[in-house]
Amino acid sequence: MANNIHVEQATFAGGCFWCMVKPFDQLPGIKEVVSGYSGGDKPYPTYEEVVAGETGHREVVQITFDASVFPYEKLLEMYWRTIDPTDPGGQFNDRGEQYKTAIYYHTDEQKQAAEASKQALEESGKFSKPIATEILPAQPFYPAEEKHQNYYQKASFHYNLYEKGSGRKDFLERTWRMEKDPEQLRQQLTPEQYAVTQENKTETPYENAYYDNTEDGIYVDVVSGEPLFSSIDQYDADCGWPSFTRPLSYYQIEDRLDESHGMIRTEIRSRYADSHLGHVFYDGPEEEGGLRFCINSAALRFVPKEKLEEEGYGEYRVLFD
C-alpha cells in the first residue's frame, strides 16, 4: 500500500488523442488526462494547424498520476496496448508527423523505464516488424481546445465510430486479445465457469458465489485475471446475481447487442479475454447514473482487499483506504 503521494507527469503520443484518454482515465492513481500538442515549434497551436501538419507538433495526452499508486512502468504497459508501435508514419488511418507515436520522458528514470519497456517489447516477439515508437525528451505541452477534452465521453457515438472506422479497434483486438485453447480452459475452469464465459450461458440466480457478497475487494476475469469490478460499486438489486453501478474502467469491458432468447439486451464482455460476463440494464440507482451491470459470479474471481498486493493488484488498494 502506498504511504506517500508521488505525483508525476507522463506524456504519450499515440495517434489521434481522442482514443488515448479512455485507456488511462479511470485507472487508480490517475489524477488527470489532458489532450494536447507537443514536440513542435509553434506556441499555443490550434487543432486545425496541428492536423494540417504546419507546426511539427504531435497529438499527445499528458497524464498526471500518483506513481506511489500506479507506477510509470504500468502506464507504459497500458500505452503499448493502445497503439500500433510498428507504424513509423502515423497511426491507422491518420498519417503524418502529427500522428506518429512517441514516449516523451520527463525524468531520467522515465527515460530508462521507457527504453527498458521498448526493448522488452521488441524481444517479446509480439511483432514481426521493428518497434518504431520514439523515446524523446518532454517538450512544452499545450492543452487542446475544450471540445477535444474527454471526447470519448462528450461524443461517445462518434468516438466509437471513429475508433472502429480508423482500424484501431480491430488491430488492438487482433493483437492483444488473449489466445484461448478450449481444452486447456476446460481443465482450468469449472463446467459452469466454462459454460458462462465461453458459451454465453447464465448461471442460476441466488445460487452463485457473489450475489450477496459484502466483503471488500475487487472482481477479476476468471479466465484472464483482468480487473473488472469493485465491491464498492456492488449493491443488492434483488435479482440473484452480483450487480454493480459501474466497472472499474469502461475501457476494460466491451458491450455488444444481444438478440438471443427473443430479447434485445446489451451484453458485457471482458476486453482481453473476451469472456461473456453478463448484461447491463438501465434500472440501476439513479443517483449512481442509472446503470445496473448484472454479472455472472461464474465469470468472476474475487480478490479480497487484504490480498490485492500479494496477487498483483496493489494499485487498487487505494480504493479501500
Beta strands, then each sheet from edge to edge (+ up, - down):
strand 1: 7-14
strand 2: 30-38
strand 3: 58-66
strand 4: 90-91
strand 5: 94-95
strand 6: 101-105
strand 7: 134-137
strand 8: 141-143
strand 9: 217-221
strand 10: 227-230
strand 11: 234-235
strand 12: 243-244
strand 13: 253-258
strand 14: 265-270
strand 15: 276-281
strand 16: 292-295
strand 17: 300-304
sheet 1: 7+ 6+ 1- 3+ 2- 8+
sheet 2: 4+ 5-
sheet 3: 10+ 9- 17+
sheet 4: 11+ 12- 16+ 15- 14+ 13-
end
